[in-house]
């Protein structure tokens, strides 16, 4: 979507390996973005959208996320930030191709591209970056790619777990894997949902904090809270960037039929 340094219980990827596989769903969703809170920074207004699409490519998951957000400061100036992020992840969780391009007022501020492999999902591996420079970076034991990471969270929630920590590599930065700390505050049976495809599914509240491994950071770089349904669809986003937080409300949602 970078807490909890002293928790009584941590779950790691290998402990989830024998659980029943989560059935993730291909879907298209758009979210309307608005300012949730200002924590003393200069941002006093946010508008924009996030489009998120998961395609079942039969042998893998193809994901595209486009974040288009305009930040307004106290002086009335607007800054447009756009992030395009594309990945393909094999369904066994061992291969990932990634591309991320971020612009600020049309100027490219960051671009990351390459591929990564794991010996097995939740194992060691390596990344081969082609941008911003050609280099190879090792992945630590326990690493998961994004779709496997989502599945691991849902598996833990269904098992009644509350806390877990997992190394994640999602291809959004040039420095390799991050540490993630996850808090699952609830997991309940079917309840009211904005779309019929979700109304019969269990869901729960989850918050994920992302930490830099390189810095051994004590505070997260970024946090995101959401409601997850058991098929991996998310709603009621809260993205905390430190100085300000943004709410993402599900505006449109479709689940295309599988062609596999």
C-alpha positions in Angstrom: 0.0 0.0 0.0 7.5 1.0 6.4 5.5 -0.3 14.0 5.4 -2.7 16.3 9.0 -3.4 17.3 8.2 -5.2 20.5 5.2 -7.6 19.9 4.5 -10.7 21.8 3.9 -12.7 18.7 5.4 -12.6 15.2 4.5 -14.9 12.3 7.0 -15.5 9.5 6.4 -16.8 6.0 7.4 -20.5 6.6 4.7 -20.9 9.3 2.0 -20.1 6.7 3.3 -22.5 4.0 1.0 -25.4 4.9 -2.2 -23.3 5.1 -5.0 -23.6 2.5 -4.2 -21.5 -0.6 -5.9 -18.1 -0.8 -8.0 -17.7 -4.0 -7.0 -14.2 -5.2 -9.3 -12.5 -7.7 -8.6 -10.6 -10.9 -10.3 -7.2 -10.7 -10.3 -3.6 -11.7 -10.8 -0.9 -9.1 -10.6 2.9 -8.9 -10.3 4.9 -5.7 -11.1 8.5 -5.0 -8.3 10.2 -3.0 -8.9 13.0 -0.4 -6.9 14.4 2.5 -7.5 12.5 5.7 -5.2 14.5 8.1 -2.4 17.0 8.1 0.3 16.3 10.7 1.9 19.8 10.7 3.3 19.7 7.2 2.6 22.0 4.3 0.0 19.9 2.6 -3.5 21.2 3.2 -5.4 19.6 0.3 -5.3 16.4 -1.7 -7.3 15.3 -4.7 -6.9 12.5 -7.3 -7.5 8.9 -8.1 -5.8 5.6 -7.9 -6.6 2.9 -10.5 -5.6 -0.7 -9.7 -6.0 -3.6 -12.0 -5.1 -7.3 -11.4 -5.2 -9.5 -14.5 -5.1 -13.3 -14.3 -2.4 -14.1 -16.9 -2.9 -17.9 -16.2 0.8 -18.5 -15.3 1.0 -15.3 -13.3 -0.6 -12.1 -12.0 -0.2 -8.9 -14.1 -0.8 -5.8 -12.0 -1.0 -2.2 -13.0 -1.4 0.7 -10.5 -1.7 4.3 -11.5 -1.7 6.9 -8.8 -2.6 10.5 -9.9 -2.6 12.9 -6.9 -2.5 16.7 -6.7 -1.2 18.2 -3.5 -2.2 21.7 -2.5 0.0 23.7 0.0 -0.8 26.5 2.3 0.3 29.1 -0.3 -2.3 27.8 -2.8 0.2 26.1 -5.0 -0.6 22.7 -6.6 1.9 19.9 -7.3 0.8 16.9 -9.4 2.4 13.6 -8.6 1.9 10.6 -10.9 3.1 7.1 -10.3 2.8 4.3 -12.9 3.6 0.8 -11.5 3.5 -2.5 -13.4 4.4 -6.0 -12.3 4.1 -9.6 -13.5 4.4 -12.2 -10.7 4.4 -16.0 -11.3 1.6 -17.8 -9.4 4.2 -19.9 -7.5 5.6 -16.6 -6.1 9.2 -17.1 -7.4 9.4 -14.7 -10.3 8.7 -11.0 -10.5 9.1 -8.4 -13.3 8.6 -4.8 -12.3 8.5 -1.3 -13.7 7.8 1.9 -11.8 7.9 5.5 -13.1 7.2 8.5 -10.9 6.8 12.1 -12.1 6.2 15.4 -10.3 4.6 18.1 -12.6 5.7 16.0 -15.6 9.4 15.8 -14.6 10.6 12.2 -14.0 11.7 11.9 -10.3 12.3 8.2 -10.1 12.3 5.2 -12.4 12.9 1.6 -11.4 12.9 -1.5 -13.6 14.1 -5.1 -13.6 13.3 -8.6 -12.5 13.7 -10.7 -9.4 13.7 -14.4 -8.5 13.3 -16.5 -5.4 14.4 -20.1 -4.8 10.9 -20.6 -3.5 8.2 -18.2 -2.2 9.4 -17.1 1.2 13.0 -18.0 0.5 16.2 -16.2 -0.6 16.8 -14.8 -4.0 18.1 -11.8 -6.0 17.1 -8.8 -7.9 18.5 -7.7 -11.2 17.9 -4.0 -11.7 18.2 -2.4 -15.2 17.1 1.0 -13.9 18.2 3.4 -12.4 21.4 1.4 -12.8 22.4 -2.1 -13.8 23.1 -4.0 -10.5 22.2 -7.2 -8.6 20.9 -7.1 -5.1 20.4 -10.1 -2.8 17.0 -10.9 -1.2 16.8 -12.0 2.4 15.3 -15.3 3.7 11.5 -15.1 4.0 11.1 -12.6 1.1 7.7 -12.5 -0.6 6.6 -10.7 -3.8 3.4 -8.5 -3.7 0.6 -11.0 -4.5 2.2 -13.7 -2.3 2.5 -11.0 0.5 -1.3 -10.3 0.1 -2.1 -14.0 0.3 0.1 -14.4 3.4 -1.7 -11.6 5.2 -5.2 -13.1 4.4 -4.0 -16.6 5.4 -2.8 -15.2 8.7 -6.1 -13.4 9.2 -8.2 -16.5 8.5 -6.1 -18.4 11.0 -6.8 -15.8 13.7 -3.4 -14.3 13.8 -3.0 -10.6 14.8 0.6 -9.7 14.0 3.1 -10.8 11.4 6.4 -9.5 10.0 7.5 -10.3 6.4 10.3 -9.1 4.1 8.7 -7.8 0.9 10.1 -6.9 -2.4 7.6 -5.1 -4.7 9.8 -3.3 -7.2 8.9 0.2 -6.1 12.4 1.2 -5.0 16.1 0.7 -6.0 17.3 -0.6 -2.6 15.9 -4.2 -2.5 13.5 -5.7 0.0 11.7 -3.8 2.8 10.5 -5.1 6.1 6.8 -5.1 6.7 5.0 -5.2 10.0 1.3 -6.1 9.8 -1.5 -5.7 12.4 -4.8 -7.5 11.7 -7.4 -5.8 13.9 -10.4 -7.9 12.8 -11.5 -10.7 10.6 -15.2 -11.4 10.3 -17.8 -13.3 8.2 -19.7 -11.9 5.3 -21.3 -8.4 6.0 -22.6 -5.4 4.0 -20.4 -4.6 1.1 -20.7 -2.0 -1.7 -20.6 -4.6 -4.5 -22.5 -7.9 -4.7 -19.3 -9.9 -5.6 -17.9 -9.0 -2.2 -21.0 -9.2 0.0 -20.6 -13.0 0.7 -16.9 -12.9 1.5 -15.2 -12.6 4.9 -13.2 -9.4 5.4 -11.0 -7.7 8.0 -9.1 -4.6 8.9 -5.3 -4.6 8.2 -2.6 -2.1 8.7 0.9 -2.5 7.1 4.0 -0.5 8.0 6.9 -0.5 5.6 10.5 -0.1 7.0 13.8 0.3 5.3 16.1 -2.7 5.8 19.2 -0.7 4.8 18.8 1.8 7.5 17.5 -0.6 10.1 14.8 2.0 10.7 12.9 2.1 13.9 10.0 4.1 12.4 8.2 3.3 9.2 8.7 5.1 5.9 5.1 4.6 5.0 1.9 3.0 6.4 -1.3 1.8 4.8 -4.5 0.7 6.4 -7.4 -1.1 4.5 -10.2 -3.5 4.7 -9.2 -6.7 2.9 -11.7 -9.2 1.5 -10.7 -12.9 1.4 -10.0 -12.6 -2.4 -7.5 -9.8 -2.0 -9.7 -6.9 -3.0 -9.2 -3.8 -0.7 -11.4 -0.9 0.3 -11.3 2.0 2.8 -7.6 2.8 2.2 -5.7 5.1 4.5 -2.2 5.9 3.2 0.0 7.6 5.8 3.0 9.5 4.2 4.3 10.9 7.5 3.4 14.6 7.2 -0.1 13.9 5.9 -2.5 11.0 5.3 -4.8 10.2 2.4 -8.1 8.4 2.3 -8.9 6.2 -0.7 -12.6 5.3 -1.2 -13.6 2.5 -3.7 -15.4 4.3 -6.5 -15.7 1.7 -9.2 -15.2 -2.1 -9.1 -15.5 -4.9 -11.6 -14.4 -8.6 -11.7 -13.8 -9.8 -15.3 -14.4 -13.4 -16.1 -11.3 -15.6 -16.2 -10.1 -16.7 -19.7 -7.7 -19.2 -18.2 
